[in-house]
């Protein structure tokens, strides 16, 4: 039994509802998991309520898209107050930025000869997910429905992925701003999947050091796409800087079919002890 501190639901770009994820985590034998949707906590209450009924520990989480160095990154937040006013208002601003980005994606797809409307994409959302973010997997579903592609992988590889012709950027907070926002809501801030930060070696170390000086609490060392060597490198960096070590699969459901809840690609077994240290640091 272990934990998974990085999962996504239909509240952002996952394909399972928060309550479904709770049941899946329980069935997978996990002791605890965190719901960390992109720039929204609209699914957290549903997950927390379902976890009480099913009998598995659920942690309030979020994954905030940020600018860092010369590129972008993701900041995970844990154990915050989901009703915190400033956090909710800031996340709503981020959501509005996503909405603006979505209009740009529609235009780019149309320019590429793919006839698709925002209404086509909105139909892919679960009717129960009021207030949830519209993400690229919803675009992929609509494209499959239209016959423009045959799979999620094709949609992202050909059109929607980073640097692909229908990709569009959006406004982001700085990493330091995200750390401060999470702290204001009583939570802990953790830099997600450092492998994907646009920096390597000493440059990455300097970026993490600067974030530690700005109050960063932890580093996501255990991650689906980290090699064993990378995991150990990140753990050593976290230990040197006095940062907490966390881990998660980055489960998205059908949007990433080769990544499984709790175990990633079969390479993860994240101990509950890491969550205990998080909770101790948050004084839970």
matplotlib code that plots the C-alpha trace (Angstrom):
import matplotlib.pyplot as plt

x = [0.0, 1.2, 0.1, -0.4, -0.1, -0.6, -3.9, -6.4, -10.1, -12.8, -12.6, -9.5, -8.1, -8.6, -11.3, -12.8, -14.9, -13.4, -15.7, -14.7, -11.0, -11.7, -13.2, -10.4, -7.7, -9.5, -9.8, -6.1, -5.2, -3.8, -3.7, -4.1, -4.2, -4.3, -6.5, -4.4, -6.3, -4.9, -5.6, -8.8, -10.0, -13.6, -13.5, -11.8, -15.1, -16.6, -13.4, -13.2, -16.9, -16.5, -13.4, -15.2, -17.9, -15.5, -12.9, -9.7, -7.6, -7.9, -5.7, -6.8, -4.5, -4.0, -1.4, -0.8, 0.9, 3.7, 6.5, 10.0, 13.3, 13.0, 10.1, 7.1, 6.6, 3.9, 3.6, 1.7, -0.2, -1.3, -3.2, -4.6, -8.0, -10.2, -12.5, -9.7, -11.0, -7.8, -6.9, -10.2, -10.2, -6.7, -7.6, -10.7, -8.4, -6.2, -9.3, -10.3, -6.8, -7.5, -10.8, -8.9, -6.4, -9.2, -10.5, -7.0, -6.9, -10.2, -9.0, -5.7, -7.6, -9.9, -7.0, -5.6, -8.8, -10.3, -13.9, -14.6, -16.4, -16.2, -19.7, -18.3, -15.6, -17.9, -20.1, -17.2, -17.5, -19.5, -22.8, -22.2, -18.8, -20.2, -17.3, -14.6, -11.9, -11.9, -8.7, -6.9, -8.3, -11.7, -10.4, -9.0, -12.4, -14.1, -11.5, -12.1, -15.8, -15.3, -13.1, -10.1, -8.0, -8.5, -6.9, -5.8, -2.2, -2.7, -4.5, -1.6, 1.2, -0.1, -1.9, -2.4, 1.0, 3.6, 5.1, 2.5, 0.5, -2.7, -0.9, -1.5, 0.1, -1.7, -1.0, 0.7, 1.7, 5.4, 6.6, 7.2, 3.7, 2.2, 4.3, 3.0, -0.6, -0.5, 1.1, -1.6, -4.2, -2.3, -0.8, 2.5, 4.1, 5.9, 7.7, 6.1, 8.2, 11.5, 12.5, 10.2, 11.5, 13.3, 16.7, 19.3, 22.2, 23.5, 20.9, 18.0, 19.7, 20.0, 16.3, 15.3, 17.6, 16.0, 12.5, 13.7, 14.8, 11.3, 9.6, 9.3, 8.4, 9.1, 10.2, 8.2, 11.1, 9.0, 7.3, 6.1, 8.6, 11.6, 14.3, 15.7, 18.9, 16.8, 14.7, 17.9, 19.3, 16.2, 16.0, 19.7, 18.9, 15.8, 17.8, 20.6, 18.1, 15.9, 12.9, 10.2, 10.1, 6.8, 5.6, 2.8, 1.7, 0.2, -2.8, -5.2, -7.2, -7.9, -5.9, -2.7, -3.7, -0.1, 0.0, -1.8, -3.1, -0.6, 2.0, 2.6, 4.1, 4.7, 7.7, 6.2, 5.6, 5.4, 5.4, 2.9, 5.7, 6.2, 2.6, 3.2, 6.1, 4.0, 1.3, 3.8, 5.2, 1.7, 0.9, -2.1]
y = [0.0, 3.5, 6.9, 9.1, 12.8, 13.9, 13.1, 14.9, 14.7, 16.0, 19.3, 20.0, 17.6, 14.2, 11.8, 10.5, 12.5, 13.3, 10.7, 8.1, 8.7, 8.2, 4.8, 3.9, 4.9, 2.8, -0.2, 0.2, -0.3, 3.2, 4.6, 8.1, 10.3, 14.0, 15.5, 18.1, 19.5, 22.2, 25.7, 24.7, 23.2, 22.9, 19.1, 19.0, 19.1, 16.2, 14.2, 14.9, 14.0, 10.8, 9.8, 10.0, 7.7, 5.2, 5.3, 6.5, 9.5, 12.3, 15.4, 18.8, 19.7, 21.8, 22.1, 25.7, 26.5, 29.0, 30.8, 29.8, 30.8, 31.0, 28.6, 27.3, 24.8, 23.5, 24.2, 21.7, 22.9, 20.6, 20.7, 24.2, 25.6, 24.9, 27.8, 30.3, 33.5, 34.7, 31.3, 30.8, 34.2, 33.7, 30.3, 31.9, 34.4, 31.5, 29.8, 32.9, 32.8, 29.2, 30.3, 32.9, 30.2, 27.9, 30.4, 30.6, 26.8, 26.8, 29.4, 27.5, 24.2, 25.9, 27.5, 23.9, 22.8, 21.1, 22.4, 22.5, 25.0, 25.8, 24.2, 21.0, 21.0, 22.0, 19.0, 16.8, 18.0, 16.0, 17.9, 17.5, 19.3, 22.9, 25.3, 22.9, 23.9, 23.1, 21.4, 20.0, 16.5, 17.9, 19.2, 15.8, 14.2, 16.6, 16.0, 12.2, 12.7, 14.8, 12.2, 14.5, 12.1, 8.5, 8.8, 11.1, 10.4, 11.4, 14.6, 15.7, 14.4, 16.1, 19.2, 19.9, 19.1, 21.7, 23.2, 21.6, 23.7, 24.1, 24.7, 28.1, 29.6, 31.4, 33.8, 32.3, 33.4, 33.3, 30.4, 32.7, 34.1, 30.6, 29.7, 32.8, 32.1, 28.5, 29.6, 32.3, 29.5, 27.5, 25.0, 23.7, 24.4, 21.7, 22.0, 19.3, 16.9, 18.8, 16.7, 18.8, 22.2, 23.8, 23.7, 21.0, 20.4, 23.4, 25.7, 23.6, 23.5, 27.3, 27.6, 25.2, 27.0, 30.4, 28.9, 27.4, 30.9, 32.1, 29.5, 26.4, 23.5, 20.4, 18.7, 16.0, 13.5, 10.3, 10.7, 8.5, 9.9, 10.2, 7.5, 5.9, 8.0, 11.2, 10.3, 9.9, 13.1, 15.0, 13.4, 14.4, 18.0, 18.1, 16.8, 19.3, 22.2, 21.0, 20.4, 17.7, 14.8, 14.0, 11.9, 11.1, 9.4, 12.4, 10.2, 11.6, 8.5, 7.9, 11.0, 9.2, 5.5, 4.2, 6.0, 4.1, 5.5, 4.9, 3.1, 5.3, 3.0, 0.3, 2.2, 3.9, 2.8, 6.0, 5.4, 6.9, 8.2, 11.1, 12.2, 12.0, 14.4, 16.8, 16.8, 17.4, 20.4, 21.7, 21.0, 19.0]
z = [0.0, -0.8, -1.8, -4.9, -4.5, -8.1, -9.9, -12.2, -12.5, -14.9, -12.9, -15.1, -17.8, -16.3, -17.6, -14.3, -11.8, -8.4, -6.7, -9.2, -8.5, -4.8, -5.5, -7.9, -5.3, -2.7, -5.1, -6.0, -2.3, -1.8, 1.8, 0.6, -2.5, -3.5, -6.1, -7.9, -10.8, -13.0, -11.7, -10.0, -6.7, -7.9, -7.5, -4.1, -2.0, -4.0, -3.5, 0.2, 0.8, -1.2, 0.7, 4.0, 2.7, 1.1, 3.9, 2.2, 3.1, 0.5, 0.5, -0.9, -3.7, -6.8, -9.6, -10.6, -13.9, -13.4, -15.2, -14.0, -15.4, -19.2, -19.3, -17.5, -14.7, -12.3, -8.6, -6.5, -3.4, -0.5, 2.7, 2.2, 3.1, 0.0, 1.0, 1.2, -0.5, -2.2, -3.4, -5.0, -6.6, -8.0, -9.4, -11.1, -12.8, -14.0, -15.3, -17.2, -18.8, -19.9, -21.4, -23.5, -24.5, -25.6, -28.1, -29.6, -30.0, -31.7, -34.2, -34.8, -35.4, -37.8, -39.7, -40.0, -41.7, -38.7, -38.4, -34.7, -32.5, -28.8, -28.4, -29.8, -27.1, -24.3, -25.0, -24.0, -20.4, -17.8, -17.2, -13.5, -13.6, -13.4, -12.9, -14.1, -16.4, -20.1, -21.0, -24.0, -23.4, -24.1, -27.4, -28.2, -27.5, -29.8, -32.5, -32.2, -32.4, -35.6, -37.1, -37.3, -35.2, -34.0, -30.5, -27.7, -28.6, -32.2, -31.1, -28.8, -31.0, -34.2, -32.9, -29.2, -27.6, -26.6, -29.8, -32.0, -34.5, -32.4, -29.1, -27.4, -24.4, -21.6, -18.7, -15.7, -12.2, -11.3, -9.3, -6.4, -6.5, -6.5, -3.4, -1.6, -2.6, -1.4, 1.9, 2.3, 2.2, 4.8, 2.5, 1.4, -2.0, -4.0, -7.3, -9.6, -11.8, -11.9, -14.9, -17.1, -15.9, -18.8, -17.0, -16.3, -14.0, -12.1, -13.7, -12.4, -9.0, -8.9, -9.8, -7.0, -4.6, -5.4, -4.9, -1.6, -0.5, -1.6, 0.7, -1.4, 0.9, -1.2, -4.4, -6.3, -6.6, -7.2, -10.6, -13.4, -16.0, -13.7, -14.1, -11.0, -11.4, -11.7, -8.7, -6.6, -7.9, -7.0, -3.5, -2.9, -4.0, -1.7, 1.2, 0.7, 0.6, 3.5, 1.2, 1.7, -0.7, -2.4, -5.3, -7.6, -10.8, -12.6, -13.4, -16.0, -16.9, -20.6, -21.5, -20.4, -20.7, -20.0, -16.6, -13.8, -10.5, -7.7, -9.8, -12.8, -15.5, -12.8, -11.4, -8.4, -4.8, -2.8, 1.0, 3.3, 5.4, 2.9, 3.5, 7.3, 6.9, 4.8, 7.4, 10.2, 8.3, 7.8, 11.5, 10.5]

ax = plt.figure().add_subplot(projection="3d")
ax.plot(x, y, z, "-o")
ax.set_aspect("equal")
plt.show()
